[in-house]
Amino acid sequence: MGLVVGSVYRDGAATLSKPDSGVKYFELAFNSCDLEGEVIIYSNNGSGKLPVRTATISNGKIDSELEIFRVLNDAPITRA
């Protein structure tokens, strides 16, 4: 089953998670339909509690360090 989005106005925080378990895949935010603010991407192999990538988006671009974490222990792998 895929995600279907019709004609909507996106504004505010959003979390994409698996409905039966609550395991998170993404947390992000929209401002007047634009991706804006902190974006957190979780591992699809884990519990949905440890992020594998985080960044802040502003004006359509990454506006912070892009942090990448090890799935098993949340240890930083790199920052760019």
mmJSON file of the N, C-alpha and C atoms, coordinates in Angstrom:
{"data_MODEL":{"atom_site":{
"group_PDB":["ATOM","ATOM","ATOM","ATOM","ATOM","ATOM","ATOM","ATOM","ATOM","ATOM","ATOM","ATOM","ATOM","ATOM","ATOM","ATOM","ATOM","ATOM","ATOM","ATOM","ATOM","ATOM","ATOM","ATOM","ATOM","ATOM","ATOM","ATOM","ATOM","ATOM","ATOM","ATOM","ATOM","ATOM","ATOM","ATOM","ATOM","ATOM","ATOM","ATOM","ATOM","ATOM","ATOM","ATOM","ATOM","ATOM","ATOM","ATOM","ATOM","ATOM","ATOM","ATOM","ATOM","ATOM","ATOM","ATOM","ATOM","ATOM","ATOM","ATOM","ATOM","ATOM","ATOM","ATOM","ATOM","ATOM","ATOM","ATOM","ATOM","ATOM","ATOM","ATOM","ATOM","ATOM","ATOM","ATOM","ATOM","ATOM","ATOM","ATOM","ATOM","ATOM","ATOM","ATOM","ATOM","ATOM","ATOM","ATOM","ATOM","ATOM","ATOM","ATOM","ATOM","ATOM","ATOM","ATOM","ATOM","ATOM","ATOM","ATOM","ATOM","ATOM","ATOM","ATOM","ATOM","ATOM","ATOM","ATOM","ATOM","ATOM","ATOM","ATOM","ATOM","ATOM","ATOM","ATOM","ATOM","ATOM","ATOM","ATOM","ATOM","ATOM","ATOM","ATOM","ATOM","ATOM","ATOM","ATOM","ATOM","ATOM","ATOM","ATOM","ATOM","ATOM","ATOM","ATOM","ATOM","ATOM","ATOM","ATOM","ATOM","ATOM","ATOM","ATOM","ATOM","ATOM","ATOM","ATOM","ATOM","ATOM","ATOM","ATOM","ATOM","ATOM","ATOM","ATOM","ATOM","ATOM","ATOM","ATOM","ATOM","ATOM","ATOM","ATOM","ATOM","ATOM","ATOM","ATOM","ATOM","ATOM","ATOM","ATOM","ATOM","ATOM","ATOM","ATOM","ATOM","ATOM","ATOM","ATOM","ATOM","ATOM","ATOM","ATOM","ATOM","ATOM","ATOM","ATOM","ATOM","ATOM","ATOM","ATOM","ATOM","ATOM","ATOM","ATOM","ATOM","ATOM","ATOM","ATOM","ATOM","ATOM","ATOM","ATOM","ATOM","ATOM","ATOM","ATOM","ATOM","ATOM","ATOM","ATOM","ATOM","ATOM","ATOM","ATOM","ATOM","ATOM","ATOM","ATOM","ATOM","ATOM","ATOM","ATOM","ATOM","ATOM","ATOM","ATOM","ATOM","ATOM","ATOM","ATOM","ATOM","ATOM","ATOM","ATOM","ATOM","ATOM","ATOM","ATOM"],
"id":[1,2,3,4,5,6,7,8,9,10,11,12,13,14,15,16,17,18,19,20,21,22,23,24,25,26,27,28,29,30,31,32,33,34,35,36,37,38,39,40,41,42,43,44,45,46,47,48,49,50,51,52,53,54,55,56,57,58,59,60,61,62,63,64,65,66,67,68,69,70,71,72,73,74,75,76,77,78,79,80,81,82,83,84,85,86,87,88,89,90,91,92,93,94,95,96,97,98,99,100,101,102,103,104,105,106,107,108,109,110,111,112,113,114,115,116,117,118,119,120,121,122,123,124,125,126,127,128,129,130,131,132,133,134,135,136,137,138,139,140,141,142,143,144,145,146,147,148,149,150,151,152,153,154,155,156,157,158,159,160,161,162,163,164,165,166,167,168,169,170,171,172,173,174,175,176,177,178,179,180,181,182,183,184,185,186,187,188,189,190,191,192,193,194,195,196,197,198,199,200,201,202,203,204,205,206,207,208,209,210,211,212,213,214,215,216,217,218,219,220,221,222,223,224,225,226,227,228,229,230,231,232,233,234,235,236,237,238,239,240],
"type_symbol":["N","C","C","N","C","C","N","C","C","N","C","C","N","C","C","N","C","C","N","C","C","N","C","C","N","C","C","N","C","C","N","C","C","N","C","C","N","C","C","N","C","C","N","C","C","N","C","C","N","C","C","N","C","C","N","C","C","N","C","C","N","C","C","N","C","C","N","C","C","N","C","C","N","C","C","N","C","C","N","C","C","N","C","C","N","C","C","N","C","C","N","C","C","N","C","C","N","C","C","N","C","C","N","C","C","N","C","C","N","C","C","N","C","C","N","C","C","N","C","C","N","C","C","N","C","C","N","C","C","N","C","C","N","C","C","N","C","C","N","C","C","N","C","C","N","C","C","N","C","C","N","C","C","N","C","C","N","C","C","N","C","C","N","C","C","N","C","C","N","C","C","N","C","C","N","C","C","N","C","C","N","C","C","N","C","C","N","C","C","N","C","C","N","C","C","N","C","C","N","C","C","N","C","C","N","C","C","N","C","C","N","C","C","N","C","C","N","C","C","N","C","C","N","C","C","N","C","C","N","C","C","N","C","C","N","C","C","N","C","C"],
"label_atom_id":["N","CA","C","N","CA","C","N","CA","C","N","CA","C","N","CA","C","N","CA","C","N","CA","C","N","CA","C","N","CA","C","N","CA","C","N","CA","C","N","CA","C","N","CA","C","N","CA","C","N","CA","C","N","CA","C","N","CA","C","N","CA","C","N","CA","C","N","CA","C","N","CA","C","N","CA","C","N","CA","C","N","CA","C","N","CA","C","N","CA","C","N","CA","C","N","CA","C","N","CA","C","N","CA","C","N","CA","C","N","CA","C","N","CA","C","N","CA","C","N","CA","C","N","CA","C","N","CA","C","N","CA","C","N","CA","C","N","CA","C","N","CA","C","N","CA","C","N","CA","C","N","CA","C","N","CA","C","N","CA","C","N","CA","C","N","CA","C","N","CA","C","N","CA","C","N","CA","C","N","CA","C","N","CA","C","N","CA","C","N","CA","C","N","CA","C","N","CA","C","N","CA","C","N","CA","C","N","CA","C","N","CA","C","N","CA","C","N","CA","C","N","CA","C","N","CA","C","N","CA","C","N","CA","C","N","CA","C","N","CA","C","N","CA","C","N","CA","C","N","CA","C","N","CA","C","N","CA","C","N","CA","C","N","CA","C","N","CA","C","N","CA","C","N","CA","C","N","CA","C"],
"label_alt_id":[null,null,null,null,null,null,null,null,null,null,null,null,null,null,null,null,null,null,null,null,null,null,null,null,null,null,null,null,null,null,null,null,null,null,null,null,null,null,null,null,null,null,null,null,null,null,null,null,null,null,null,null,null,null,null,null,null,null,null,null,null,null,null,null,null,null,null,null,null,null,null,null,null,null,null,null,null,null,null,null,null,null,null,null,null,null,null,null,null,null,null,null,null,null,null,null,null,null,null,null,null,null,null,null,null,null,null,null,null,null,null,null,null,null,null,null,null,null,null,null,null,null,null,null,null,null,null,null,null,null,null,null,null,null,null,null,null,null,null,null,null,null,null,null,null,null,null,null,null,null,null,null,null,null,null,null,null,null,null,null,null,null,null,null,null,null,null,null,null,null,null,null,null,null,null,null,null,null,null,null,null,null,null,null,null,null,null,null,null,null,null,null,null,null,null,null,null,null,null,null,null,null,null,null,null,null,null,null,null,null,null,null,null,null,null,null,null,null,null,null,null,null,null,null,null,null,null,null,null,null,null,null,null,null,null,null,null,null,null,null],
"label_comp_id":["MET","MET","MET","GLY","GLY","GLY","LEU","LEU","LEU","VAL","VAL","VAL","VAL","VAL","VAL","GLY","GLY","GLY","SER","SER","SER","VAL","VAL","VAL","TYR","TYR","TYR","ARG","ARG","ARG","ASP","ASP","ASP","GLY","GLY","GLY","ALA","ALA","ALA","ALA","ALA","ALA","THR","THR","THR","LEU","LEU","LEU","SER","SER","SER","LYS","LYS","LYS","PRO","PRO","PRO","ASP","ASP","ASP","SER","SER","SER","GLY","GLY","GLY","VAL","VAL","VAL","LYS","LYS","LYS","TYR","TYR","TYR","PHE","PHE","PHE","GLU","GLU","GLU","LEU","LEU","LEU","ALA","ALA","ALA","PHE","PHE","PHE","ASN","ASN","ASN","SER","SER","SER","CYS","CYS","CYS","ASP","ASP","ASP","LEU","LEU","LEU","GLU","GLU","GLU","GLY","GLY","GLY","GLU","GLU","GLU","VAL","VAL","VAL","ILE","ILE","ILE","ILE","ILE","ILE","TYR","TYR","TYR","SER","SER","SER","ASN","ASN","ASN","ASN","ASN","ASN","GLY","GLY","GLY","SER","SER","SER","GLY","GLY","GLY","LYS","LYS","LYS","LEU","LEU","LEU","PRO","PRO","PRO","VAL","VAL","VAL","ARG","ARG","ARG","THR","THR","THR","ALA","ALA","ALA","THR","THR","THR","ILE","ILE","ILE","SER","SER","SER","ASN","ASN","ASN","GLY","GLY","GLY","LYS","LYS","LYS","ILE","ILE","ILE","ASP","ASP","ASP","SER","SER","SER","GLU","GLU","GLU","LEU","LEU","LEU","GLU","GLU","GLU","ILE","ILE","ILE","PHE","PHE","PHE","ARG","ARG","ARG","VAL","VAL","VAL","LEU","LEU","LEU","ASN","ASN","ASN","ASP","ASP","ASP","ALA","ALA","ALA","PRO","PRO","PRO","ILE","ILE","ILE","THR","THR","THR","ARG","ARG","ARG","ALA","ALA","ALA"],
"label_asym_id":["A","A","A","A","A","A","A","A","A","A","A","A","A","A","A","A","A","A","A","A","A","A","A","A","A","A","A","A","A","A","A","A","A","A","A","A","A","A","A","A","A","A","A","A","A","A","A","A","A","A","A","A","A","A","A","A","A","A","A","A","A","A","A","A","A","A","A","A","A","A","A","A","A","A","A","A","A","A","A","A","A","A","A","A","A","A","A","A","A","A","A","A","A","A","A","A","A","A","A","A","A","A","A","A","A","A","A","A","A","A","A","A","A","A","A","A","A","A","A","A","A","A","A","A","A","A","A","A","A","A","A","A","A","A","A","A","A","A","A","A","A","A","A","A","A","A","A","A","A","A","A","A","A","A","A","A","A","A","A","A","A","A","A","A","A","A","A","A","A","A","A","A","A","A","A","A","A","A","A","A","A","A","A","A","A","A","A","A","A","A","A","A","A","A","A","A","A","A","A","A","A","A","A","A","A","A","A","A","A","A","A","A","A","A","A","A","A","A","A","A","A","A","A","A","A","A","A","A","A","A","A","A","A","A","A","A","A","A","A","A"],
"label_entity_id":["1","1","1","1","1","1","1","1","1","1","1","1","1","1","1","1","1","1","1","1","1","1","1","1","1","1","1","1","1","1","1","1","1","1","1","1","1","1","1","1","1","1","1","1","1","1","1","1","1","1","1","1","1","1","1","1","1","1","1","1","1","1","1","1","1","1","1","1","1","1","1","1","1","1","1","1","1","1","1","1","1","1","1","1","1","1","1","1","1","1","1","1","1","1","1","1","1","1","1","1","1","1","1","1","1","1","1","1","1","1","1","1","1","1","1","1","1","1","1","1","1","1","1","1","1","1","1","1","1","1","1","1","1","1","1","1","1","1","1","1","1","1","1","1","1","1","1","1","1","1","1","1","1","1","1","1","1","1","1","1","1","1","1","1","1","1","1","1","1","1","1","1","1","1","1","1","1","1","1","1","1","1","1","1","1","1","1","1","1","1","1","1","1","1","1","1","1","1","1","1","1","1","1","1","1","1","1","1","1","1","1","1","1","1","1","1","1","1","1","1","1","1","1","1","1","1","1","1","1","1","1","1","1","1","1","1","1","1","1","1"],
"label_seq_id":[1,1,1,2,2,2,3,3,3,4,4,4,5,5,5,6,6,6,7,7,7,8,8,8,9,9,9,10,10,10,11,11,11,12,12,12,13,13,13,14,14,14,15,15,15,16,16,16,17,17,17,18,18,18,19,19,19,20,20,20,21,21,21,22,22,22,23,23,23,24,24,24,25,25,25,26,26,26,27,27,27,28,28,28,29,29,29,30,30,30,31,31,31,32,32,32,33,33,33,34,34,34,35,35,35,36,36,36,37,37,37,38,38,38,39,39,39,40,40,40,41,41,41,42,42,42,43,43,43,44,44,44,45,45,45,46,46,46,47,47,47,48,48,48,49,49,49,50,50,50,51,51,51,52,52,52,53,53,53,54,54,54,55,55,55,56,56,56,57,57,57,58,58,58,59,59,59,60,60,60,61,61,61,62,62,62,63,63,63,64,64,64,65,65,65,66,66,66,67,67,67,68,68,68,69,69,69,70,70,70,71,71,71,72,72,72,73,73,73,74,74,74,75,75,75,76,76,76,77,77,77,78,78,78,79,79,79,80,80,80],
"pdbx_PDB_ins_code":[null,null,null,null,null,null,null,null,null,null,null,null,null,null,null,null,null,null,null,null,null,null,null,null,null,null,null,null,null,null,null,null,null,null,null,null,null,null,null,null,null,null,null,null,null,null,null,null,null,null,null,null,null,null,null,null,null,null,null,null,null,null,null,null,null,null,null,null,null,null,null,null,null,null,null,null,null,null,null,null,null,null,null,null,null,null,null,null,null,null,null,null,null,null,null,null,null,null,null,null,null,null,null,null,null,null,null,null,null,null,null,null,null,null,null,null,null,null,null,null,null,null,null,null,null,null,null,null,null,null,null,null,null,null,null,null,null,null,null,null,null,null,null,null,null,null,null,null,null,null,null,null,null,null,null,null,null,null,null,null,null,null,null,null,null,null,null,null,null,null,null,null,null,null,null,null,null,null,null,null,null,null,null,null,null,null,null,null,null,null,null,null,null,null,null,null,null,null,null,null,null,null,null,null,null,null,null,null,null,null,null,null,null,null,null,null,null,null,null,null,null,null,null,null,null,null,null,null,null,null,null,null,null,null,null,null,null,null,null,null],
"Cartn_x":[0.851,0.0,0.888,0.647,1.458,0.765,1.501,0.983,0.366,-0.87,-1.557,-1.944,-1.502,-1.82,-2.483,-3.63,-4.34,-3.963,-4.847,-4.626,-4.818,-3.715,-3.761,-2.807,-3.018,-2.131,-1.34,-0.045,0.792,1.364,1.128,1.669,1.764,2.956,3.147,3.94,4.02,4.819,4.122,4.938,4.406,5.319,4.712,5.456,4.923,5.831,5.456,5.869,4.869,5.151,4.293,4.681,3.937,2.754,1.526,0.355,0.194,0.573,0.348,1.359,2.559,3.588,4.047,3.769,4.224,5.682,6.356,7.749,7.813,8.662,8.771,9.778,9.479,10.395,10.907,10.037,10.421,9.699,10.353,9.71,10.185,9.26,9.606,8.529,8.76,7.793,7.667,6.468,6.186,5.787,6.159,5.761,5.196,3.905,3.241,3.602,3.489,3.734,5.213,6.13,7.554,8.136,9.014,9.728,10.605,10.432,11.118,11.329,12.525,12.804,13.561,13.509,14.27,13.656,14.529,14.128,14.904,14.184,14.809,14.377,15.351,15.081,15.528,14.621,14.894,15.188,15.897,16.199,14.93,14.769,13.626,13.924,15.123,15.477,15.313,15.162,15.193,13.839,13.874,12.674,11.98,12.58,12.019,12.33,13.321,13.694,15.033,15.911,17.226,17.277,17.599,17.702,18.952,18.885,20.071,20.58,19.697,20.111,19.27,19.916,19.188,19.762,18.921,19.34,18.238,18.566,17.581,17.476,16.244,15.986,15.486,16.055,15.607,15.734,14.708,14.69,14.997,14.504,14.653,16.015,16.897,18.245,18.585,19.55,20.039,20.767,20.344,20.861,21.497,22.144,22.801,23.768,24.454,25.24,24.283,24.632,23.905,24.589,23.864,24.437,23.938,24.859,24.517,24.982,24.085,24.346,24.347,25.088,25.117,23.788,23.163,21.839,21.855,22.864,22.856,23.021,23.776,24.054,23.944,23.461,23.251,24.562,25.69,26.973,27.089,27.592,27.762,28.743,28.379,29.281,29.986,29.206,29.787,28.908,29.525,28.811,29.351,28.473,28.906,28.267],
"Cartn_y":[-1.178,0.0,1.229,2.147,3.348,4.556,5.624,6.889,7.652,8.064,8.838,10.175,11.252,12.593,13.346,13.89,14.666,16.13,16.968,18.404,18.892,19.129,19.558,20.718,21.425,22.51,22.022,21.818,21.288,22.437,22.398,23.409,22.806,22.789,22.248,20.95,20.327,19.112,17.9,16.944,15.697,14.549,13.415,12.199,11.078,10.386,9.218,8.001,7.197,6.035,4.863,3.708,2.484,2.417,2.383,2.498,1.374,0.165,-0.946,-0.994,-0.442,-0.525,0.835,1.886,3.214,3.494,2.55,2.761,3.943,4.923,6.134,5.962,6.603,6.647,8.057,9.053,10.441,11.337,12.42,13.546,14.78,15.61,16.814,17.86,19.045,20.128,20.906,21.445,22.259,23.662,24.629,26.009,26.501,26.702,27.124,26.211,24.916,23.866,23.593,24.355,24.124,23.347,22.399,21.687,22.692,22.787,23.838,23.342,23.513,23.127,21.822,21.205,19.989,18.787,17.982,16.732,15.613,14.593,13.437,12.205,11.411,10.168,9.019,8.073,6.923,5.699,4.754,3.505,2.688,2.082,1.199,-0.206,-0.426,-1.718,-1.744,-0.583,-0.517,-0.3,0.269,0.473,1.79,2.607,3.932,4.906,4.592,5.475,6.15,5.548,6.117,6.73,8.008,8.624,8.148,8.074,7.767,9.001,9.991,11.254,12.381,13.524,14.718,15.927,16.89,18.137,19.172,20.411,21.485,22.044,22.204,22.722,24.159,25.027,26.417,26.888,27.526,28.005,26.895,25.688,24.58,23.911,24.279,23.713,23.307,22.387,22.027,23.229,23.653,24.867,24.534,23.38,22.961,21.85,21.353,20.155,19.002,18.166,16.925,15.894,15.354,14.38,12.988,12.031,10.648,9.79,8.908,8.112,6.622,5.861,4.412,3.856,2.948,2.433,1.681,0.898,0.022,0.739,1.862,2.483,3.998,4.603,6.041,6.826,6.18,6.87,7.654,8.895,9.664,8.994,8.961,8.448,9.631,10.653,11.799,13.02,14.154,15.436,16.177,16.678,17.382,18.735],
"Cartn_z":[0.0,0.0,0.0,-0.896,-1.008,-0.412,-0.343,0.163,-1.001,-0.844,-1.868,-1.257,-1.901,-1.413,-2.551,-2.264,-3.269,-3.18,-3.56,-3.525,-2.094,-1.406,-0.008,0.201,1.292,1.699,2.89,2.713,3.777,4.603,5.899,6.798,8.192,8.751,10.086,10.08,11.238,11.419,10.831,10.378,9.836,10.248,10.544,10.867,9.995,9.327,8.548,9.368,9.745,10.578,10.144,10.594,10.299,11.259,10.759,11.624,12.645,12.294,13.225,14.368,14.161,15.198,15.712,14.958,15.357,15.024,14.362,13.966,13.015,13.346,12.534,11.405,10.269,9.138,8.891,9.005,8.784,9.783,10.161,10.835,10.088,9.704,8.96,9.151,8.598,8.756,7.453,7.251,6.076,6.51,5.692,5.887,4.568,4.502,3.259,2.095,2.313,1.319,1.033,1.612,1.389,2.558,2.25,3.291,4.021,5.326,6.098,7.519,8.048,9.426,9.511,10.679,10.924,10.215,9.613,8.974,9.662,10.102,10.728,9.951,9.531,8.808,9.702,9.922,10.782,9.933,10.501,9.815,9.632,8.466,8.271,8.781,9.333,9.914,11.423,12.027,13.476,14.107,15.291,16.086,15.784,14.93,14.67,15.771,16.588,17.69,17.459,16.652,16.409,15.016,14.923,13.6,12.883,11.554,10.768,10.034,9.84,9.231,9.802,10.039,10.45,9.713,9.453,8.817,9.016,8.747,8.758,7.346,6.873,5.533,5.641,4.819,4.745,3.298,2.789,1.405,0.4,0.689,-0.234,-0.228,0.717,0.759,2.184,2.306,3.635,4.208,5.382,6.008,7.363,7.436,8.667,8.302,9.308,9.076,8.803,7.855,7.625,8.497,9.45,10.369,10.01,9.956,9.646,10.813,11.292,12.479,12.155,12.939,12.841,13.381,12.669,13.023,14.353,14.605,15.774,17.107,17.122,18.42,18.416,17.358,17.283,17.311,17.054,17.027,15.71,15.774,14.537,13.58,12.307,11.279,10.619,10.262,9.573,9.748,9.581,9.51,8.313,7.495,6.291,6.21],
"occupancy":[1.0,1.0,1.0,1.0,1.0,1.0,1.0,1.0,1.0,1.0,1.0,1.0,1.0,1.0,1.0,1.0,1.0,1.0,1.0,1.0,1.0,1.0,1.0,1.0,1.0,1.0,1.0,1.0,1.0,1.0,1.0,1.0,1.0,1.0,1.0,1.0,1.0,1.0,1.0,1.0,1.0,1.0,1.0,1.0,1.0,1.0,1.0,1.0,1.0,1.0,1.0,1.0,1.0,1.0,1.0,1.0,1.0,1.0,1.0,1.0,1.0,1.0,1.0,1.0,1.0,1.0,1.0,1.0,1.0,1.0,1.0,1.0,1.0,1.0,1.0,1.0,1.0,1.0,1.0,1.0,1.0,1.0,1.0,1.0,1.0,1.0,1.0,1.0,1.0,1.0,1.0,1.0,1.0,1.0,1.0,1.0,1.0,1.0,1.0,1.0,1.0,1.0,1.0,1.0,1.0,1.0,1.0,1.0,1.0,1.0,1.0,1.0,1.0,1.0,1.0,1.0,1.0,1.0,1.0,1.0,1.0,1.0,1.0,1.0,1.0,1.0,1.0,1.0,1.0,1.0,1.0,1.0,1.0,1.0,1.0,1.0,1.0,1.0,1.0,1.0,1.0,1.0,1.0,1.0,1.0,1.0,1.0,1.0,1.0,1.0,1.0,1.0,1.0,1.0,1.0,1.0,1.0,1.0,1.0,1.0,1.0,1.0,1.0,1.0,1.0,1.0,1.0,1.0,1.0,1.0,1.0,1.0,1.0,1.0,1.0,1.0,1.0,1.0,1.0,1.0,1.0,1.0,1.0,1.0,1.0,1.0,1.0,1.0,1.0,1.0,1.0,1.0,1.0,1.0,1.0,1.0,1.0,1.0,1.0,1.0,1.0,1.0,1.0,1.0,1.0,1.0,1.0,1.0,1.0,1.0,1.0,1.0,1.0,1.0,1.0,1.0,1.0,1.0,1.0,1.0,1.0,1.0,1.0,1.0,1.0,1.0,1.0,1.0,1.0,1.0,1.0,1.0,1.0,1.0,1.0,1.0,1.0,1.0,1.0,1.0],
"B_iso_or_equiv":[0.0,0.0,0.0,0.0,0.0,0.0,0.0,0.0,0.0,0.0,0.0,0.0,0.0,0.0,0.0,0.0,0.0,0.0,0.0,0.0,0.0,0.0,0.0,0.0,0.0,0.0,0.0,0.0,0.0,0.0,0.0,0.0,0.0,0.0,0.0,0.0,0.0,0.0,0.0,0.0,0.0,0.0,0.0,0.0,0.0,0.0,0.0,0.0,0.0,0.0,0.0,0.0,0.0,0.0,0.0,0.0,0.0,0.0,0.0,0.0,0.0,0.0,0.0,0.0,0.0,0.0,0.0,0.0,0.0,0.0,0.0,0.0,0.0,0.0,0.0,0.0,0.0,0.0,0.0,0.0,0.0,0.0,0.0,0.0,0.0,0.0,0.0,0.0,0.0,0.0,0.0,0.0,0.0,0.0,0.0,0.0,0.0,0.0,0.0,0.0,0.0,0.0,0.0,0.0,0.0,0.0,0.0,0.0,0.0,0.0,0.0,0.0,0.0,0.0,0.0,0.0,0.0,0.0,0.0,0.0,0.0,0.0,0.0,0.0,0.0,0.0,0.0,0.0,0.0,0.0,0.0,0.0,0.0,0.0,0.0,0.0,0.0,0.0,0.0,0.0,0.0,0.0,0.0,0.0,0.0,0.0,0.0,0.0,0.0,0.0,0.0,0.0,0.0,0.0,0.0,0.0,0.0,0.0,0.0,0.0,0.0,0.0,0.0,0.0,0.0,0.0,0.0,0.0,0.0,0.0,0.0,0.0,0.0,0.0,0.0,0.0,0.0,0.0,0.0,0.0,0.0,0.0,0.0,0.0,0.0,0.0,0.0,0.0,0.0,0.0,0.0,0.0,0.0,0.0,0.0,0.0,0.0,0.0,0.0,0.0,0.0,0.0,0.0,0.0,0.0,0.0,0.0,0.0,0.0,0.0,0.0,0.0,0.0,0.0,0.0,0.0,0.0,0.0,0.0,0.0,0.0,0.0,0.0,0.0,0.0,0.0,0.0,0.0,0.0,0.0,0.0,0.0,0.0,0.0,0.0,0.0,0.0,0.0,0.0,0.0],
"pdbx_formal_charge":[null,null,null,null,null,null,null,null,null,null,null,null,null,null,null,null,null,null,null,null,null,null,null,null,null,null,null,null,null,null,null,null,null,null,null,null,null,null,null,null,null,null,null,null,null,null,null,null,null,null,null,null,null,null,null,null,null,null,null,null,null,null,null,null,null,null,null,null,null,null,null,null,null,null,null,null,null,null,null,null,null,null,null,null,null,null,null,null,null,null,null,null,null,null,null,null,null,null,null,null,null,null,null,null,null,null,null,null,null,null,null,null,null,null,null,null,null,null,null,null,null,null,null,null,null,null,null,null,null,null,null,null,null,null,null,null,null,null,null,null,null,null,null,null,null,null,null,null,null,null,null,null,null,null,null,null,null,null,null,null,null,null,null,null,null,null,null,null,null,null,null,null,null,null,null,null,null,null,null,null,null,null,null,null,null,null,null,null,null,null,null,null,null,null,null,null,null,null,null,null,null,null,null,null,null,null,null,null,null,null,null,null,null,null,null,null,null,null,null,null,null,null,null,null,null,null,null,null,null,null,null,null,null,null,null,null,null,null,null,null],
"auth_seq_id":[1,1,1,2,2,2,3,3,3,4,4,4,5,5,5,6,6,6,7,7,7,8,8,8,9,9,9,10,10,10,11,11,11,12,12,12,13,13,13,14,14,14,15,15,15,16,16,16,17,17,17,18,18,18,19,19,19,20,20,20,21,21,21,22,22,22,23,23,23,24,24,24,25,25,25,26,26,26,27,27,27,28,28,28,29,29,29,30,30,30,31,31,31,32,32,32,33,33,33,34,34,34,35,35,35,36,36,36,37,37,37,38,38,38,39,39,39,40,40,40,41,41,41,42,42,42,43,43,43,44,44,44,45,45,45,46,46,46,47,47,47,48,48,48,49,49,49,50,50,50,51,51,51,52,52,52,53,53,53,54,54,54,55,55,55,56,56,56,57,57,57,58,58,58,59,59,59,60,60,60,61,61,61,62,62,62,63,63,63,64,64,64,65,65,65,66,66,66,67,67,67,68,68,68,69,69,69,70,70,70,71,71,71,72,72,72,73,73,73,74,74,74,75,75,75,76,76,76,77,77,77,78,78,78,79,79,79,80,80,80],
"auth_comp_id":["MET","MET","MET","GLY","GLY","GLY","LEU","LEU","LEU","VAL","VAL","VAL","VAL","VAL","VAL","GLY","GLY","GLY","SER","SER","SER","VAL","VAL","VAL","TYR","TYR","TYR","ARG","ARG","ARG","ASP","ASP","ASP","GLY","GLY","GLY","ALA","ALA","ALA","ALA","ALA","ALA","THR","THR","THR","LEU","LEU","LEU","SER","SER","SER","LYS","LYS","LYS","PRO","PRO","PRO","ASP","ASP","ASP","SER","SER","SER","GLY","GLY","GLY","VAL","VAL","VAL","LYS","LYS","LYS","TYR","TYR","TYR","PHE","PHE","PHE","GLU","GLU","GLU","LEU","LEU","LEU","ALA","ALA","ALA","PHE","PHE","PHE","ASN","ASN","ASN","SER","SER","SER","CYS","CYS","CYS","ASP","ASP","ASP","LEU","LEU","LEU","GLU","GLU","GLU","GLY","GLY","GLY","GLU","GLU","GLU","VAL","VAL","VAL","ILE","ILE","ILE","ILE","ILE","ILE","TYR","TYR","TYR","SER","SER","SER","ASN","ASN","ASN","ASN","ASN","ASN","GLY","GLY","GLY","SER","SER","SER","GLY","GLY","GLY","LYS","LYS","LYS","LEU","LEU","LEU","PRO","PRO","PRO","VAL","VAL","VAL","ARG","ARG","ARG","THR","THR","THR","ALA","ALA","ALA","THR","THR","THR","ILE","ILE","ILE","SER","SER","SER","ASN","ASN","ASN","GLY","GLY","GLY","LYS","LYS","LYS","ILE","ILE","ILE","ASP","ASP","ASP","SER","SER","SER","GLU","GLU","GLU","LEU","LEU","LEU","GLU","GLU","GLU","ILE","ILE","ILE","PHE","PHE","PHE","ARG","ARG","ARG","VAL","VAL","VAL","LEU","LEU","LEU","ASN","ASN","ASN","ASP","ASP","ASP","ALA","ALA","ALA","PRO","PRO","PRO","ILE","ILE","ILE","THR","THR","THR","ARG","ARG","ARG","ALA","ALA","ALA"],
"auth_asym_id":["A","A","A","A","A","A","A","A","A","A","A","A","A","A","A","A","A","A","A","A","A","A","A","A","A","A","A","A","A","A","A","A","A","A","A","A","A","A","A","A","A","A","A","A","A","A","A","A","A","A","A","A","A","A","A","A","A","A","A","A","A","A","A","A","A","A","A","A","A","A","A","A","A","A","A","A","A","A","A","A","A","A","A","A","A","A","A","A","A","A","A","A","A","A","A","A","A","A","A","A","A","A","A","A","A","A","A","A","A","A","A","A","A","A","A","A","A","A","A","A","A","A","A","A","A","A","A","A","A","A","A","A","A","A","A","A","A","A","A","A","A","A","A","A","A","A","A","A","A","A","A","A","A","A","A","A","A","A","A","A","A","A","A","A","A","A","A","A","A","A","A","A","A","A","A","A","A","A","A","A","A","A","A","A","A","A","A","A","A","A","A","A","A","A","A","A","A","A","A","A","A","A","A","A","A","A","A","A","A","A","A","A","A","A","A","A","A","A","A","A","A","A","A","A","A","A","A","A","A","A","A","A","A","A","A","A","A","A","A","A"],
"auth_atom_id":["N","CA","C","N","CA","C","N","CA","C","N","CA","C","N","CA","C","N","CA","C","N","CA","C","N","CA","C","N","CA","C","N","CA","C","N","CA","C","N","CA","C","N","CA","C","N","CA","C","N","CA","C","N","CA","C","N","CA","C","N","CA","C","N","CA","C","N","CA","C","N","CA","C","N","CA","C","N","CA","C","N","CA","C","N","CA","C","N","CA","C","N","CA","C","N","CA","C","N","CA","C","N","CA","C","N","CA","C","N","CA","C","N","CA","C","N","CA","C","N","CA","C","N","CA","C","N","CA","C","N","CA","C","N","CA","C","N","CA","C","N","CA","C","N","CA","C","N","CA","C","N","CA","C","N","CA","C","N","CA","C","N","CA","C","N","CA","C","N","CA","C","N","CA","C","N","CA","C","N","CA","C","N","CA","C","N","CA","C","N","CA","C","N","CA","C","N","CA","C","N","CA","C","N","CA","C","N","CA","C","N","CA","C","N","CA","C","N","CA","C","N","CA","C","N","CA","C","N","CA","C","N","CA","C","N","CA","C","N","CA","C","N","CA","C","N","CA","C","N","CA","C","N","CA","C","N","CA","C","N","CA","C","N","CA","C","N","CA","C","N","CA","C","N","CA","C","N","CA","C"],
"pdbx_PDB_model_num":[1,1,1,1,1,1,1,1,1,1,1,1,1,1,1,1,1,1,1,1,1,1,1,1,1,1,1,1,1,1,1,1,1,1,1,1,1,1,1,1,1,1,1,1,1,1,1,1,1,1,1,1,1,1,1,1,1,1,1,1,1,1,1,1,1,1,1,1,1,1,1,1,1,1,1,1,1,1,1,1,1,1,1,1,1,1,1,1,1,1,1,1,1,1,1,1,1,1,1,1,1,1,1,1,1,1,1,1,1,1,1,1,1,1,1,1,1,1,1,1,1,1,1,1,1,1,1,1,1,1,1,1,1,1,1,1,1,1,1,1,1,1,1,1,1,1,1,1,1,1,1,1,1,1,1,1,1,1,1,1,1,1,1,1,1,1,1,1,1,1,1,1,1,1,1,1,1,1,1,1,1,1,1,1,1,1,1,1,1,1,1,1,1,1,1,1,1,1,1,1,1,1,1,1,1,1,1,1,1,1,1,1,1,1,1,1,1,1,1,1,1,1,1,1,1,1,1,1,1,1,1,1,1,1,1,1,1,1,1,1]
}}}
